[in-house]
Amino acid sequence: MNIVGINGRIVLLMIILTTFEVTGNVLFWKDTVTLHCPMPGEWHQRTTKLDVEKDEYHTINGYEEENSEVYSCEYDAGTDGVTDKRTYTFIFKGKGGKYCFEVNTSLIAGLIVGDLLFTGGLIVIVYLWAQKKSGPATPQKPTSQSGGRAPAVPHPDYEPLRPGNRSKDIYATHRNG
């Protein structure tokens, strides 16, 4: 391997590692909204602290589009006893209702894979059923006659025409070459 290829891979790995950042998430399910903070923290609605436990998740029941608010989660991202207070803000507006739910990619991928497996299984079942239904092939009569007999004489209706009997019409002749 050349040094350029190794350096390129190291740079790509560093870019990938630096782009992963702890993030929150908002999930809609019917008329319930679930907010996910990157780490357990205190929840705020605008500037008012909510009276809930320090947790990564905050659930809003009975959400309607008209009453969208700004929520935030304040958490400590420090390590080794060092305090590093961070605030993660949720600004969202979504339509929800009792018949609405969020469709994620894993659900759709699971449905597609399940459908393909079901269809493939159905094809195999039909194929095996058709094989059993047909059974072994019935023996055919031998095509060659044994016993040294000569082939049957063709019927006189199918004898080739003699040149004198052939029609002289324009399309009745066959031309070679």
N, C-alpha and C positions, 0 to 999 in steps of 0.2 A: 504494500500500500504506500502511496506517496503521502508526503507531509501535508499537501493541500487538502486531500480527502479527509484526513484525520482532523485537521483544523476546522474544516467546514462542518464536520459532524459535531465537534465540540461547540462551535458557535450556535448551531441549530439546537443542540440540547440546552444551552444556556438561555436561548430565546424562549424555548418551550417552558423551562422552569420558571422564568421570570414572569410569564404571562398568567400563570396560575395564581389567582388571588382569591382569598376567602370572600365569598359573596353570599348575599341573602337571596331570597326567592319569595315570590308571591304565587299562591295557588288558589284558583277559583274552583269551587265545587258547589253547584246549585246556588244557594243564597249564602254560602259560607266562604269566607276568605281567610286563608291561613298565611301569616307572615312568618318567614324563617330568617332569623338573625344569624350571622356567621358564628357567634358564640353566645352562651347564656348571658343575658344582660337585663337592664331595666327598660321597660317599655314606656313610651311617651306618645300622647296624642296632641299634636301641635306642641305646645309648651307644657301641658299638664301631664304630670307623672301618673301613669295608670296604676291602680291598686291590684297588681298581679305579682305572682312569684317571679323571681329571676329565672328566665327560661329562654330557650332558643326559639320557641314557637309562641305566636300569639294568634288566637282565633277570633274572628269577627263574625258573629252570627247575624242573620237577617240583613245582609249587606244589600244596599240598593245604590244605583248609579248616582242618584241625587245627593246622597250623604257621604260622598267620598271625602276623606280627610288625609292629612299628612301624618304618618306614624314614623317613629324613630326608635331605634334600639341603641342604648348606650352600654358598651361592654369594655372589658379590660383585655387588651391584646398583648399585654406585657408578659415577659418570661423572666424566670430566675429572680422573682421578687421585685422586678422593675415594673412600675405602673405605667401603662400606656392606654389612656382612655380614648376610645374611638366611638364615633356615632355613625350608625348606618341608618340612612333616611329612606323611607318608602313613600314614593309619590306615585300613586297609581289611580287609574280610573278604568273600571271594567263593567261590562253588562253582566248581570247575573240574574238568576231566577230559579224557581224551583225545578224547572226542566232543563237547566243549563249545567254543563260540566265541562271541565277542561280536558281536551284530548291531547295526550302526550305521544311522543314518537315511539316510545317502547310499547305502548298499547297498540298502536297501528301496526308496528312491526310484528308484534305477537299475533295479531289477527291475520296478517298476511301469511306468516309462516304456518300458523295453524291451518289456514285454508289450503295451503299447498300440501301439507302433510295429509290432510283429510282427502283431498282430491287424488293424491298419489296412492293412498291406501285403497280408495274406491276403485281406481284403475287396476290395481293388483288383484283385488277381489274379483272384479268382473273378468279379468284375464284368466285367473285360475278357474273360475266357474265355467267359462267357455271351454277351457281345456278338458275339464271333467265331462262336460255335456257332450262334446263331440266324440269322445271315446277313441278306441283304436280304429284305424282305417280298415274298411272291409276289403278282403282280398279281391283282386281283379282277375279276370280271365286272362290266361296267357295269350299274348298277341301272336306268337308263332305257333303254327300247328305242327304237332309232332306226328310221326308216322311216315314221313317221306312223301306225302301227297303234294301234288302240284297245286299252285294257286288257282283259285276259281277263275273261270273264263269270264271276261267282262261282258256285260249285257250288250246286245247289238245296238241298242239305242244310244250307247255312249261310245261307239267306235268313232275313230277320227274320220272326218269326211275325206273322200277322195277328191283329188283336184278337179275332176270332171263334175262332181256334185256340188261344188262350192258356188256360192252366189257371187255374181260379178258386180254387186253394188259397190258404191264408192267407199263405204266404211266397213265392208265385209272382209277385206283383205288385211292380212297382217304383214307388216313390212319389217324386215330385219336390216338393221344398219342405218 
